[in-house]
């Protein structure tokens, strides 16, 4: 057991480090943007990136999760065809969303509080994010750690360089948008080059892509994919319309520290899920290890949140400009929201292995719905803090619901432990 925990800890440390490269860039950007932009301008950027994040599962129908579910079941030729099919489906969905955006640019601009001429940049950025995270998922399960790490390094450095150059030359928040798109494009080009070079993909182009199969999975699984991205977007839209763009900017700054905790949680899950999936195949022999590792993860979640708050209290004043001082008291709430999300993600991993798509989607729909309702009334009564508290409650309730789906699938075998 000690050797197992040691190995998973080492693997987690790698993925935390790799993911933190990209996740650390918003903190570096915050040092620049909270001094170069007003809270209103920063609020526009925060809303923009939330919309991009929300569109990502719509653009690729969360097929990177289908890749994770079936990766170890496919041979090299099947994986190559899967990659080709995924690229085709993502491109088709993106073209459709671009067309919708151009057609409805005026009403969308009024609803989202973003200039109409910049709306098309949202699906473009979402497309690049979808490709980038698909490449990361492939390298994660293929255990291509060097490429996984290099992808993060290239994309992050390119994005920071382009954004800094444009912002300091007076582009404002549009410079952040253009710079991020350029950085993502750089990472996607490099990652695609490496992936194609490692696959026997020449013969795959002669076959028709499996669009129907992937689309069927994606549409059924879509609520699960939207679960983590719809909530921050809902919160930002509610804050923007109820409280104003400046409050949305403050919320965005506080959320940076919650995202840092998410990097740690996600790093652990990146290391844990491939091991979990392999172990659950031989569940009878591995059940003690599975329960022990799972318990350690659940116990460390709140402890990690406390440590994150202590660290945030020390570094937040150094990162955040004086115009955003009002965000300080929101940081503990943002961190607590991420910890509660960790419990939900933990449960979803077990359902993921069982390919229990409907229970996963149902749990996610409940989470999204409760968060929207609680956040709206929370904003009216308590401002941004009310919205952050609503997120905590929604994720905890969803975690309980997902746990209720897990018990029938694992209880009988685990009860003998």
C-alpha positions as CSV (number, residue, x, y, z in Angstrom):
1,X,0.0,0.0,0.0
2,X,2.9,2.4,0.8
3,X,4.5,1.8,-2.6
4,X,1.1,2.4,-4.3
5,X,0.5,5.7,-2.5
6,X,4.1,6.7,-3.2
7,X,3.7,6.0,-6.9
8,X,0.4,7.8,-7.1
9,X,1.8,10.7,-5.2
10,X,4.7,11.0,-7.6
11,X,2.4,10.7,-10.6
12,X,0.1,13.3,-9.1
13,X,3.0,15.7,-8.5
14,X,3.9,15.4,-12.1
15,X,0.4,16.2,-13.4
16,X,0.0,19.0,-10.8
17,X,3.2,20.5,-12.0
18,X,2.3,20.1,-15.6
19,X,-1.2,21.5,-15.2
20,X,0.0,24.3,-13.0
21,X,2.1,25.7,-15.9
22,X,-1.0,26.7,-17.8
23,X,-3.0,27.4,-14.6
24,X,-0.3,29.7,-13.2
25,X,-0.5,32.0,-16.3
26,X,-3.8,33.6,-15.1
27,X,-1.9,34.8,-12.0
28,X,0.9,36.2,-14.1
29,X,-1.7,37.8,-16.3
30,X,-3.5,39.2,-13.2
31,X,-0.4,41.1,-12.2
32,X,-0.5,42.8,-15.6
33,X,-4.3,43.0,-16.2
34,X,-5.4,44.2,-12.8
35,X,-3.0,47.2,-13.3
36,X,-3.6,47.8,-17.0
37,X,-7.4,47.2,-17.2
38,X,-10.3,48.6,-15.2
39,X,-12.6,46.2,-13.3
40,X,-15.2,46.6,-16.0
41,X,-12.6,45.7,-18.7
42,X,-11.4,42.8,-16.7
43,X,-15.0,41.7,-16.2
44,X,-15.4,41.5,-20.0
45,X,-12.4,39.2,-20.3
46,X,-13.6,37.0,-17.5
47,X,-17.0,36.7,-19.1
48,X,-15.3,36.0,-22.5
49,X,-13.2,33.1,-21.2
50,X,-16.2,31.7,-19.3
51,X,-18.2,31.6,-22.5
52,X,-15.3,29.9,-24.3
53,X,-15.1,27.3,-21.6
54,X,-18.8,26.8,-21.8
55,X,-18.8,26.3,-25.6
56,X,-15.9,23.8,-25.5
57,X,-18.0,20.7,-24.6
58,X,-20.7,21.8,-27.2
59,X,-18.0,22.1,-29.9
60,X,-16.5,18.7,-29.3
61,X,-19.3,17.0,-27.5
62,X,-16.9,16.0,-24.7
63,X,-15.4,13.3,-26.8
64,X,-12.1,13.5,-24.9
65,X,-14.1,11.6,-22.2
66,X,-15.1,9.0,-24.7
67,X,-11.4,8.6,-25.4
68,X,-10.7,8.1,-21.7
69,X,-13.5,5.5,-21.4
70,X,-12.4,3.4,-24.3
71,X,-8.7,4.1,-24.6
72,X,-7.5,0.8,-23.2
73,X,-10.1,-1.1,-25.3
74,X,-8.8,0.2,-28.7
75,X,-5.7,-0.9,-30.7
76,X,-3.5,1.6,-32.5
77,X,-5.6,1.6,-35.7
78,X,-8.8,2.2,-33.8
79,X,-7.3,5.0,-31.8
80,X,-6.1,6.6,-35.0
81,X,-9.6,6.5,-36.5
82,X,-11.0,7.8,-33.3
83,X,-8.7,10.8,-33.5
84,X,-9.6,11.5,-37.1
85,X,-13.4,11.2,-36.3
86,X,-13.0,13.5,-33.4
87,X,-11.3,16.1,-35.4
88,X,-14.0,16.0,-38.1
89,X,-16.9,16.2,-35.5
90,X,-15.2,19.1,-33.7
91,X,-14.7,21.0,-36.9
92,X,-18.3,20.5,-38.1
93,X,-19.7,21.6,-34.7
94,X,-17.5,24.7,-34.7
95,X,-18.6,25.7,-38.2
96,X,-22.2,25.5,-37.0
97,X,-21.6,27.6,-33.9
98,X,-19.7,30.2,-36.0
99,X,-22.7,30.5,-38.4
100,X,-25.1,30.9,-35.5
101,X,-22.9,33.5,-33.9
102,X,-22.7,35.6,-37.0
103,X,-26.4,35.3,-37.7
104,X,-27.4,36.3,-34.1
105,X,-24.6,38.7,-33.3
106,X,-26.8,41.6,-32.3
107,X,-29.1,39.9,-29.8
108,X,-26.2,37.9,-28.4
109,X,-24.1,41.0,-28.0
110,X,-27.0,42.7,-26.0
111,X,-27.5,39.6,-23.8
112,X,-23.8,38.9,-23.2
113,X,-22.5,42.5,-22.9
114,X,-19.7,41.8,-25.4
115,X,-19.2,43.8,-28.6
116,X,-20.8,42.1,-31.6
117,X,-17.6,42.2,-33.7
118,X,-15.8,40.1,-31.0
119,X,-18.4,37.4,-30.6
120,X,-17.1,35.1,-33.4
121,X,-13.8,34.9,-31.5
122,X,-15.6,32.9,-28.8
123,X,-16.3,29.7,-30.9
124,X,-12.9,30.1,-32.5
125,X,-11.1,30.1,-29.1
126,X,-13.4,27.3,-27.9
127,X,-12.4,25.2,-30.9
128,X,-8.7,25.6,-30.1
129,X,-9.3,24.8,-26.4
130,X,-11.3,21.6,-27.4
131,X,-8.4,20.4,-29.7
132,X,-5.8,21.3,-27.0
133,X,-7.5,19.4,-24.2
134,X,-8.2,16.4,-26.5
135,X,-4.5,16.3,-27.2
136,X,-3.8,16.5,-23.4
137,X,-6.2,13.6,-22.7
138,X,-4.6,11.4,-25.4
139,X,-1.1,12.0,-24.0
140,X,-2.4,11.4,-20.5
141,X,-3.8,7.9,-21.1
142,X,-1.0,7.1,-23.5
143,X,1.5,8.0,-20.8
144,X,3.3,10.4,-23.1
145,X,4.4,12.6,-20.2
146,X,7.0,14.5,-22.1
147,X,4.6,15.6,-24.7
148,X,1.9,16.3,-22.1
149,X,4.3,18.7,-20.3
150,X,5.7,20.3,-23.5
151,X,2.1,21.1,-24.7
152,X,1.5,23.0,-21.5
153,X,4.8,24.8,-21.7
154,X,4.5,25.8,-25.4
155,X,0.9,27.0,-25.1
156,X,1.4,28.9,-21.9
157,X,4.6,30.7,-23.0
158,X,3.1,31.6,-26.3
159,X,-0.1,32.9,-24.8
160,X,1.7,35.0,-22.2
161,X,4.1,36.5,-24.8
162,X,1.3,37.4,-27.2
163,X,-1.0,38.8,-24.6
164,X,1.7,40.9,-22.9
165,X,2.8,42.4,-26.2
166,X,-0.7,43.3,-27.2
167,X,-1.8,44.7,-23.8
168,X,1.3,46.9,-23.4
169,X,0.8,48.3,-26.8
170,X,-2.7,49.5,-25.9
171,X,-5.0,46.8,-27.2
172,X,-6.9,46.5,-23.9
173,X,-9.0,43.4,-23.3
174,X,-9.2,42.6,-27.0
175,X,-5.5,42.1,-26.9
176,X,-6.0,39.5,-24.2
177,X,-8.4,37.7,-26.5
178,X,-6.2,37.8,-29.6
179,X,-3.1,36.8,-27.6
180,X,-4.9,33.8,-26.1
181,X,-6.1,32.6,-29.4
182,X,-2.6,32.9,-30.9
183,X,-1.1,31.0,-28.0
184,X,-3.7,28.2,-28.2
185,X,-3.1,27.9,-31.9
186,X,0.6,27.5,-31.3
187,X,0.0,24.7,-28.8
188,X,-2.5,22.9,-31.0
189,X,-0.1,23.0,-34.0
190,X,2.7,21.5,-32.0
191,X,0.5,18.8,-30.3
192,X,-1.1,17.8,-33.6
193,X,2.2,17.4,-35.3
194,X,3.4,15.1,-32.5
195,X,0.2,13.1,-32.4
196,X,0.0,12.4,-36.1
197,X,3.7,11.5,-36.1
198,X,3.0,8.8,-33.4
199,X,-0.1,7.3,-35.1
200,X,-0.4,5.2,-38.2
201,X,-3.0,7.5,-39.6
202,X,-2.4,7.4,-43.3
203,X,-4.9,4.7,-44.0
204,X,-7.5,6.3,-41.7
205,X,-8.1,9.1,-44.1
206,X,-9.5,6.6,-46.6
207,X,-12.3,5.6,-44.2
208,X,-15.3,7.7,-43.3
209,X,-15.2,9.2,-39.8
210,X,-17.4,7.6,-37.2
211,X,-19.4,10.8,-36.7
212,X,-22.7,9.1,-35.8
213,X,-21.3,7.0,-33.0
214,X,-19.4,9.9,-31.5
215,X,-22.3,12.3,-31.8
216,X,-24.6,9.8,-30.1
217,X,-22.2,9.4,-27.2
218,X,-21.6,13.2,-27.0
219,X,-25.2,14.2,-26.9
220,X,-26.1,11.7,-24.2
221,X,-23.0,12.7,-22.2
222,X,-23.2,16.4,-22.8
223,X,-24.8,17.4,-19.5
224,X,-21.9,15.8,-17.7
225,X,-19.4,17.7,-19.9
226,X,-21.3,20.9,-19.3
227,X,-21.4,20.4,-15.5
228,X,-18.1,22.0,-14.6
229,X,-18.3,24.8,-17.3
230,X,-21.9,25.8,-17.1
231,X,-21.7,26.7,-13.4
232,X,-19.0,29.4,-13.7
233,X,-20.7,30.8,-16.8
234,X,-24.1,30.9,-15.1
235,X,-22.5,32.7,-12.1
236,X,-20.8,35.3,-14.3
237,X,-23.9,36.0,-16.3
238,X,-26.0,36.4,-13.1
239,X,-23.4,38.7,-11.5
240,X,-23.1,40.7,-14.7
241,X,-26.8,41.3,-15.1
242,X,-27.7,41.6,-11.4
243,X,-24.6,43.3,-9.9
244,X,-22.7,44.7,-12.9
245,X,-19.5,44.1,-14.9
246,X,-17.2,45.5,-12.2
247,X,-18.5,42.9,-9.7
248,X,-17.9,40.2,-12.3
249,X,-14.3,41.4,-12.5
250,X,-13.9,41.0,-8.7
251,X,-15.5,37.6,-8.9
252,X,-13.1,36.6,-11.6
253,X,-10.1,37.6,-9.5
254,X,-11.3,35.6,-6.5
255,X,-12.0,32.6,-8.8
256,X,-8.3,32.6,-9.8
257,X,-7.4,31.2,-6.4
258,X,-10.2,28.6,-6.6
259,X,-8.7,27.6,-10.0
260,X,-5.3,27.1,-8.3
261,X,-6.9,24.5,-6.0
262,X,-8.6,22.9,-9.0
263,X,-5.2,22.4,-10.6
264,X,-4.1,20.3,-7.6
265,X,-7.4,18.3,-7.6
266,X,-7.2,17.8,-11.4
267,X,-3.5,16.8,-11.1
268,X,-4.4,14.1,-8.6
269,X,-7.3,12.9,-10.8
270,X,-5.1,12.8,-13.8
271,X,-2.8,10.4,-12.0
272,X,-5.6,8.5,-10.2
273,X,-8.0,7.8,-13.0
274,X,-5.9,5.6,-15.3
275,X,-4.8,3.6,-12.3
276,X,-8.4,3.4,-11.0
277,X,-9.7,2.2,-14.4
278,X,-7.1,-0.5,-14.6
279,X,-7.7,-1.6,-11.0
280,X,-11.5,-1.7,-11.3
281,X,-11.1,-4.3,-14.0
282,X,-9.7,-6.6,-11.4
283,X,-11.8,-5.2,-8.6
284,X,-11.9,-8.3,-6.3
285,X,-8.1,-8.2,-5.9
286,X,-7.7,-4.4,-5.8
287,X,-10.7,-3.4,-3.7
288,X,-8.7,-2.6,-0.5
289,X,-6.3,-0.4,-2.5
290,X,-9.1,1.3,-4.3
291,X,-10.9,2.2,-1.0
292,X,-7.7,3.3,0.7
293,X,-6.7,5.6,-2.1
294,X,-10.2,7.0,-2.4
295,X,-10.3,7.7,1.3
296,X,-7.0,9.5,1.3
297,X,-8.2,11.7,-1.6
298,X,-11.4,12.6,0.2
299,X,-9.6,13.4,3.5
300,X,-7.0,15.5,1.8
301,X,-9.5,17.7,0.0
302,X,-10.6,20.0,2.9
303,X,-7.0,20.0,4.3
304,X,-5.8,21.2,0.9
305,X,-8.4,23.9,0.9
306,X,-7.2,25.2,4.3
307,X,-3.6,25.3,3.1
308,X,-4.6,27.0,-0.1
309,X,-6.4,29.7,1.9
310,X,-3.3,30.3,4.1
311,X,-1.1,30.7,1.0
312,X,-3.6,32.9,-0.8
313,X,-3.8,35.2,2.2
314,X,0.0,35.8,1.8
315,X,0.3,36.2,-2.0
316,X,-3.0,37.8,-3.0
317,X,-2.0,41.3,-2.0
318,X,1.2,40.9,-4.1
319,X,-0.7,39.7,-7.2
320,X,-3.9,41.8,-7.2
321,X,-3.8,45.5,-8.0
322,X,-5.3,48.0,-5.6
323,X,-8.4,48.4,-7.8
324,X,-9.4,44.9,-6.9
325,X,-8.9,45.0,-3.2
326,X,-12.6,44.2,-2.7
327,X,-12.0,40.7,-4.0
328,X,-9.9,39.6,-1.0
329,X,-12.8,38.5,1.2
330,X,-14.3,36.4,-1.6
331,X,-11.2,34.2,-2.0
332,X,-12.1,31.7,0.8
333,X,-15.5,31.2,-0.7
334,X,-14.0,30.5,-4.1
335,X,-11.6,27.9,-2.6
336,X,-14.4,26.2,-0.7
337,X,-16.4,25.9,-3.9
338,X,-13.5,24.2,-5.6
339,X,-13.1,21.7,-2.7
340,X,-16.8,20.8,-2.9
341,X,-16.4,20.3,-6.6
342,X,-13.6,17.8,-5.9
343,X,-16.1,15.6,-4.0
344,X,-18.4,15.6,-7.0
345,X,-15.6,14.8,-9.4
346,X,-14.4,11.9,-7.2
347,X,-17.8,10.3,-7.4
348,X,-18.1,10.9,-11.2
349,X,-14.9,9.0,-11.8
350,X,-16.4,5.8,-10.6
351,X,-19.5,6.3,-12.7
352,X,-17.2,7.1,-15.6
353,X,-15.6,3.7,-15.4
354,X,-19.0,2.0,-15.4
355,X,-19.9,4.1,-18.4
356,X,-23.0,5.1,-16.4
357,X,-23.6,8.1,-18.7
358,X,-27.2,8.8,-17.6
359,X,-26.5,8.9,-13.9
360,X,-23.5,11.2,-14.6
361,X,-25.6,13.5,-16.7
362,X,-28.5,13.5,-14.2
363,X,-26.2,14.5,-11.4
364,X,-24.7,17.3,-13.5
365,X,-28.1,18.6,-14.6
366,X,-29.2,18.8,-10.9
367,X,-26.0,20.6,-10.1
368,X,-26.4,23.1,-12.9
369,X,-30.1,23.8,-12.1
370,X,-29.6,24.2,-8.4
371,X,-26.6,26.5,-8.9
372,X,-28.6,28.7,-11.3
373,X,-31.5,29.1,-8.9
374,X,-29.4,29.5,-5.7
375,X,-27.0,31.9,-7.4
376,X,-29.7,34.2,-8.7
377,X,-31.3,34.6,-5.3
378,X,-27.9,34.6,-3.6
379,X,-26.9,37.5,-5.8
380,X,-30.0,39.5,-5.0
381,X,-29.6,39.0,-1.2
382,X,-25.9,38.7,-0.6
383,X,-24.1,39.8,-3.7
384,X,-21.1,37.9,-5.0
385,X,-20.7,36.0,-1.7
386,X,-24.2,34.6,-2.2
387,X,-23.3,33.4,-5.6
388,X,-20.1,31.6,-4.4
389,X,-22.1,30.0,-1.5
390,X,-24.7,28.8,-4.0
391,X,-21.9,27.0,-5.9
392,X,-20.7,25.2,-2.8
393,X,-24.2,24.0,-1.9
394,X,-25.0,22.9,-5.5
395,X,-21.8,20.8,-5.8
396,X,-22.3,19.1,-2.4
397,X,-25.9,18.1,-3.2
398,X,-24.8,16.8,-6.6
399,X,-22.0,14.8,-4.9
400,X,-24.6,13.1,-2.6
401,X,-26.8,12.3,-5.7
402,X,-23.9,10.8,-7.6
403,X,-22.9,8.8,-4.5
404,X,-26.4,7.3,-4.4
405,X,-25.8,6.0,-8.0
406,X,-22.4,4.5,-7.0
407,X,-23.6,2.5,-4.1
408,X,-25.7,-0.1,-6.0
409,X,-22.8,-0.6,-8.5
410,X,-20.0,-1.1,-5.9
411,X,-21.6,-1.8,-2.5
412,X,-22.0,-5.6,-2.7
413,X,-18.4,-6.2,-3.6
414,X,-16.9,-3.6,-1.4
415,X,-19.0,-4.6,1.6
416,X,-16.7,-7.7,2.2
417,X,-13.7,-5.4,2.8
